[in-house]
Amino acid sequence: MKPRFYIIVALLLIPVQASLLGPLSLGGIKPDLGLALIYIIGLLTGPGEAALAGMGIGLLQDIGSASLIGLGGISRGLLGLSAGLLGSRVLDVASPSNSIFLAVFSLLEQMLIALFMQVLYGSVPFFSLLWSRMLPQALYTGIAGAVLIRYLGSRDAIALFTRPAVQREL
């Protein structure tokens, strides 16, 4: 991806996530725009660049949300790596199964964080959170990510974000 795309993401991700996606919340659950962007970056670039972008976006979101710094960076880095491997070997941007993979990645990340919090702090109501919070947010992120992928799925939008070497491959 072009470096200016990463600068734009760094400057706009937290304000867009907080303000523009606020009205889209259903029962207090919002889609995770950062997760969807990392997944798309993984599909468009490759595992290495997507892992670095995931770590950067995860750390940025950790700082912006005042959560445990580093946990989001690690989990988002792993997500970027996985999405990059899927994008380079299995999936393409136009695949209809992207929303399913995105929902699964979202659920796995939330489960990983909940289990980490259980180990660190104890007494986390895991199964209650799974049904009331994690699963609905994963589904909502998968749907929102599918809409975002459809929007970026046109070759014009993808060409804005990819480097010329990647454009020749597309």
C-alpha positions in Angstrom: 0.0 0.0 0.0 1.1 3.5 -0.5 2.6 5.2 2.6 0.1 8.1 2.4 -2.7 5.5 2.9 -1.2 4.5 6.2 -0.8 8.1 7.3 -4.5 8.7 6.4 -5.5 5.6 8.4 -3.4 6.7 11.3 -5.0 10.2 11.4 -8.6 9.2 10.7 -9.2 5.7 12.2 -10.0 6.6 15.8 -12.1 9.7 15.0 -14.1 7.8 12.3 -14.5 4.8 14.6 -15.8 6.9 17.4 -17.9 9.5 15.7 -19.2 8.2 12.4 -19.8 4.6 13.5 -21.4 5.7 16.8 -24.8 6.2 15.1 -24.5 2.7 13.6 -24.3 1.0 16.9 -27.0 -1.6 17.6 -27.5 -2.2 21.3 -24.2 -0.6 22.1 -22.3 -2.8 19.6 -20.3 -1.1 16.8 -18.5 -2.7 14.0 -14.7 -2.7 14.3 -13.4 -0.6 11.4 -9.8 -1.2 12.3 -10.1 -4.9 12.1 -11.9 -4.7 8.7 -9.1 -2.4 7.4 -6.4 -4.7 8.5 -8.2 -7.6 6.8 -8.4 -5.6 3.6 -4.8 -4.6 3.8 -3.9 -8.3 4.2 -5.9 -9.2 1.1 -4.4 -6.5 -1.0 -0.7 -6.6 0.1 0.8 -9.6 1.8 1.6 -11.2 5.1 4.6 -9.1 6.1 3.1 -5.7 5.3 -0.3 -6.6 6.7 1.3 -7.8 10.0 3.2 -4.6 10.4 0.1 -2.6 9.6 -1.9 -4.7 12.0 0.5 -4.0 14.8 0.6 -0.3 14.1 -3.2 0.0 13.9 -3.6 -2.2 17.0 -1.2 -0.1 19.0 -2.9 3.1 17.8 -6.3 1.8 18.9 -4.8 0.6 22.2 -3.5 4.1 22.9 -6.8 5.7 21.7 -9.0 3.5 23.8 -6.8 3.5 27.0 -6.7 -0.3 27.0 -3.8 -2.6 27.7 -1.1 -1.3 25.3 0.4 -4.0 23.2 -2.5 -6.6 23.4 -4.3 -5.1 20.4 -1.0 -4.7 18.5 -0.2 -8.4 19.0 -3.7 -9.6 18.1 -4.1 -7.3 15.1 -0.6 -8.2 13.9 -1.6 -11.9 13.9 -4.8 -11.0 12.1 -2.9 -9.1 9.5 -0.5 -12.0 9.0 -3.4 -14.5 8.7 -5.3 -12.2 6.3 -2.1 -11.7 4.2 -1.6 -15.5 4.0 -5.2 -16.0 3.0 -5.1 -13.2 0.4 -1.9 -14.5 -1.2 -2.9 -18.1 -1.3 -6.7 -18.6 -1.0 -8.9 -15.6 -1.3 -9.3 -12.5 -3.4 -11.0 -9.2 -2.7 -14.2 -10.2 -4.7 -14.7 -13.5 -2.8 -18.1 -13.6 -1.0 -16.5 -15.6 1.9 -14.6 -12.6 3.1 -17.4 -11.6 5.4 -17.3 -15.0 7.1 -13.5 -14.9 7.5 -13.7 -11.4 8.9 -16.4 -12.4 11.4 -14.3 -15.5 12.5 -11.2 -13.3 12.9 -13.2 -10.8 14.9 -14.6 -13.5 17.2 -11.2 -15.2 17.6 -9.6 -11.9 18.5 -12.3 -11.1 21.1 -12.0 -14.6 22.6 -8.2 -14.2 22.8 -8.5 -10.9 24.6 -11.2 -12.3 27.0 -9.1 -15.3 27.9 -6.1 -13.1 28.5 -8.2 -10.9 30.8 -9.4 -14.0 32.6 -5.9 -15.1 33.2 -4.7 -11.6 34.2 -7.6 -10.4 36.3 -9.8 -13.5 36.8 -13.6 -13.5 37.1 -14.4 -12.6 33.5 -17.9 -13.9 32.6 -16.7 -15.5 29.3 -19.8 -17.3 28.2 -22.1 -14.4 29.0 -19.8 -12.1 27.0 -19.6 -14.6 24.2 -23.4 -14.6 23.6 -24.2 -11.0 24.5 -21.2 -9.1 23.2 -18.6 -11.1 21.2 -20.7 -13.0 18.7 -23.0 -10.0 17.8 -20.0 -7.7 17.3 -18.2 -10.4 15.2 -21.2 -10.7 13.0 -21.7 -7.0 12.7 -18.0 -6.5 11.9 -18.3 -9.2 9.2 -21.2 -7.5 7.6 -19.6 -4.0 7.8 -16.4 -5.4 6.4 -18.2 -7.0 3.5 -19.8 -3.6 2.7 -16.4 -1.9 2.9 -14.8 -4.7 0.7 -17.6 -4.2 -1.9 -16.9 -0.5 -1.9 -13.2 -1.0 -2.3 -13.7 -3.9 -4.7 -13.8 -1.8 -7.7 -10.5 -1.6 -9.5 -10.5 2.2 -9.2 -10.6 2.2 -5.4 -8.0 -0.6 -5.1 -5.7 1.3 -7.5 -5.7 4.3 -5.2 -4.3 2.3 -2.4 -1.9 -0.3 -4.0 1.6 0.3 -5.1 2.4 0.2 -8.8 4.1 -3.2 -8.5 1.0 -4.7 -6.9 -1.2 -3.1 -9.5 0.6 -5.0 -12.3 -0.3 -8.3 -10.5 -4.0 -7.3 -10.3 
